[in-house]
Amino acid sequence: MLVLLIAGLPTPSQAQAMGQVSVAFAKAGLIVGAGRGRGVLTYRGRDYPFRVSGLSLGITAGASAMRLTGHVSGLREVKDFAGTYDAVGGSGALVGGVGGVHMTNAKGVTISLQGLTAGLEFAANRSGIRISLQ
């Protein structure tokens, strides 16, 4: 029984590990918003730069720049991080403010970010975010 239990435990390469993410993102829009940015995923002691772009639909007015940090869960391999994410988030800024977003991709990877926003913007929307590893 002990042998079966040990054999069934995931190996380190199979186990999910948490990652840390930092992103700089700029966006603008009125009803429909668009944005681009760059970031770094830190996963299992290594840094992986990536690019991010997206479109949002909802209440969006203005332009802003954001610096967000957070964590990633559900990663089994670094390549699972890349892809299209469905995101729900909001932010507000009148010169400065705060924002946050929670997003998930089809591989079960979840990213939760929060941080500071600068600019003049109000947003509460649903977004499609595309992440590509560099």
CORURBEL-V68167 format. One record per pair of residues at least 24 apart in sequence whose C-alpha atoms are under 10 Angstrom apart, sorted by the first residue. I is the first residue (numbers start at 1). J is the second residue. Records with the same first field share a line. If there is no record, write none. Layout:
I: J  J
This chain:
12: 76
13: 76  77
14: 75  76  77
15: 74  75  76  77
16: 73  74  75  76  77  109
17: 43  44  72  73  74  75  76  77
18: 42  43  44  71  72  73  74  75  76  110
19: 43  44  45  46  47  70  71  72  73  74  75  78  81  111
20: 44  47  69  70  71  72  73  111  112  113
21: 47  48  49  68  69  70  71  72  111  112  113
22: 49  67  68  69  70  71  113  114  115
23: 49  50  51  52  66  67  68  69  70  113  114  115
24: 51  52  65  66  67  68  69  115  117
25: 51  52  53  54  64  65  66  67  68  117
26: 53  63  64  65  66  67  117  118  119
27: 53  54  55  56  60  62  63  64  65  66  119  121
28: 55  56  60  61  62  63  64  65  119  120  121
29: 55  56  57  59  60  61  62  63  64  121  122  123
30: 56  57  58  59  60  61  62  63  121  122  123
31: 56  57  58  59  60  61  62  123  125
32: 56  57  58  59  60  61  125  127
33: 57  58  59  60  61  62  63  123  125  127
34: 60  63  127  128  129
35: 63  64  65  129
36: 65  129  130
37: 65  66  67  131
38: 131  132  133  134
39: 67  68  69  131  133
40: 69  133  134
41: 70  71  72  78  81  133
42: 71  72  78
43: 71  72  75  77  78
44: 78
48: 78  133  134
49: 132  133  134
50: 81  82  131  132  133  134
51: 82  130  131  132  133  134
52: 82  83  84  129  130  131  132  133
53: 84  128  129  130  131  132
54: 84  85  86  87  127  128  129  130  131
55: 125  126  127  128  129  130
56: 87  88  89  123  124  125  126  127  128  129
57: 123  124  125  126  127  128
58: 123  124  125  126  127
59: 90  122  123  124  125  126
60: 90  91  92  121  122  123  124  125
61: 92  120  121  122  123  124
62: 92  93  94  119  120  121  122  123
63: 93  117  118  119  120  121  122  123
64: 91  92  93  94  95  96  97  117  118  119  120  121  122
65: 93  96  116  117  118  119  120  121
66: 91  93  96  97  98  99  100  114  115  116  117  118  119
67: 98  99  113  114  115  116  117  118
68: 98  99  100  101  112  113  114  115  116  117
69: 100  111  112  113  114  115  116
70: 100  101  102  111  112  113  114  115
71: 110  111  112  113  114
72: 103  104  109  110  111  112  113
73: 104  108  109  110  111  112
74: 104  105  107  108  109  110  111
75: 107  108  109  110
76: 107  108  109
78: 133
79: 132  133
80: 105  106  107  108  109
81: 105  107  108  109  110  111  131  132  133
82: 107  109  130  131  132  133  134
83: 107  109  129  130  131  132  133
84: 128  129  130  131  132
85: 109  110  111  127  128  129  130  131
86: 110  126  127  128  129  130
87: 111  112  125  126  127  128  129
88: 124  125  126  127  128
89: 113  114  123  124  125  126  127
90: 122  123  124  125  126
91: 115  116  117  121  122  123  124  125
92: 116  117  118  119  120  121  122  123  124
93: 117  118  119  120  121  122  123
94: 118  119  120  121  122
95: 119  120  121
96: 120  121
97: 121  122
99: 123
101: 125  126  127
103: 127  128  129
104: 129
105: 129  130  131
